[in-house]
Amino acid sequence: MAGRLFNYGGKTMIMEKKARFKAGQVCATPGAVEAMNNAGQSPVEFVGRHVTGDWGDVCEDDRKVNEESLEHGLRLLSSYRTSEGVKLWVITESDRSLTTILLPEEY
């Protein structure tokens, strides 16, 4: 399967799976930016997982809610950890206009 190429900060990444929804504009809070920088990771990595339906470290009930939200146009939430163990949330608004990467305490 051919992947989509993304370039971020001089790094090229390949997203192997097809996106299931549009992320809209992507932004990140200062804490999330610091956590990703400290881990040497890109927002593209987390948003790429999110838009392909890899919801990360959410419980089974939240996975089901996300799947229903895809069908009904509701907000989507994923949870991941950086390589240094810092928890990040990725939230896409119901109208798919905005995806935010943030630390849970910044919510």
Wavefront OBJ file of the C-alpha trace (Angstrom):
o trace
v 0.000 0.000 0.000
v 1.382 3.388 -0.963
v 1.656 5.830 1.890
v 1.279 9.600 2.027
v 4.408 11.637 2.611
v 4.493 14.426 5.184
v 7.361 16.800 5.791
v 7.768 18.398 9.188
v 10.843 20.187 10.475
v 13.024 18.732 7.740
v 11.900 15.172 8.504
v 9.874 13.191 6.003
v 7.342 10.783 7.436
v 5.122 8.255 5.691
v 1.567 7.607 6.766
v 0.821 4.037 5.701
v -2.887 3.962 6.509
v -5.539 6.086 4.846
v -6.969 8.967 6.848
v -10.525 8.334 8.036
v -11.322 12.027 8.525
v -9.792 15.452 7.971
v -7.852 17.033 10.805
v -8.508 20.621 9.729
v -6.062 23.159 11.108
v -3.608 21.558 13.533
v -2.360 23.420 16.584
v -0.570 22.465 19.781
v -0.414 23.985 23.235
v 2.932 25.158 24.640
v 3.164 22.146 26.963
v 2.535 19.711 24.130
v 5.114 21.413 21.913
v 7.683 21.210 24.707
v 6.906 17.521 25.351
v 7.220 16.622 21.661
v 10.434 18.627 21.293
v 11.937 16.984 24.392
v 11.100 13.567 22.940
v 12.352 14.468 19.456
v 8.926 13.675 18.012
v 6.753 15.467 15.489
v 3.085 16.468 15.708
v 2.646 14.641 12.400
v 3.333 11.354 14.177
v 0.479 11.838 16.644
v -1.994 13.461 14.257
v -1.202 10.789 11.662
v -2.163 8.051 14.100
v -5.259 9.970 15.172
v -6.692 10.539 11.669
v -6.241 6.880 10.724
v -8.318 5.741 13.712
v -5.467 4.601 15.960
v -6.941 6.102 19.114
v -3.900 5.222 21.240
v -4.292 4.649 24.966
v -8.041 5.179 25.354
v -10.329 2.642 27.014
v -12.633 0.390 24.996
v -15.667 2.580 25.747
v -13.843 5.648 24.387
v -12.844 3.685 21.275
v -16.513 2.888 20.686
v -17.469 6.533 21.241
v -14.849 7.611 18.686
v -16.170 5.130 16.121
v -19.716 6.416 16.674
v -18.425 9.982 16.507
v -16.956 9.284 13.068
v -20.389 8.262 11.823
v -22.284 11.114 13.470
v -19.832 14.005 13.127
v -18.937 14.405 16.801
v -15.668 15.304 18.542
v -12.819 12.756 18.503
v -10.250 12.151 21.259
v -7.047 10.115 21.172
v -4.445 9.654 23.890
v -0.768 8.875 23.296
v 2.526 8.954 25.164
v 5.715 10.473 23.850
v 8.843 8.327 23.820
v 9.643 9.957 27.184
v 6.309 8.892 28.681
v 4.475 12.235 28.621
v 0.748 11.840 27.931
v -0.687 13.833 25.024
v -4.281 14.199 23.952
v -5.241 14.840 20.343
v -8.737 16.284 19.948
v -10.541 16.984 16.674
v -13.595 19.211 16.843
v -16.947 17.946 15.601
v -16.895 20.107 12.463
v -13.372 18.783 11.650
v -12.051 22.338 11.373
v -9.454 22.035 14.141
v -7.270 19.387 15.757
v -5.424 20.287 18.954
v -2.530 18.466 20.589
v -2.368 19.180 24.301
v -1.379 17.858 27.689
v -4.379 16.609 29.701
v -3.721 19.269 32.365
v -3.978 21.971 29.681
v -7.569 20.982 28.843
l 1 2 3 4 5 6 7 8 9 10 11 12 13 14 15 16 17 18 19 20 21 22 23 24 25 26 27 28 29 30 31 32 33 34 35 36 37 38 39 40 41 42 43 44 45 46 47 48 49 50 51 52 53 54 55 56 57 58 59 60 61 62 63 64 65 66 67 68 69 70 71 72 73 74 75 76 77 78 79 80 81 82 83 84 85 86 87 88 89 90 91 92 93 94 95 96 97 98 99 100 101 102 103 104 105 106 107
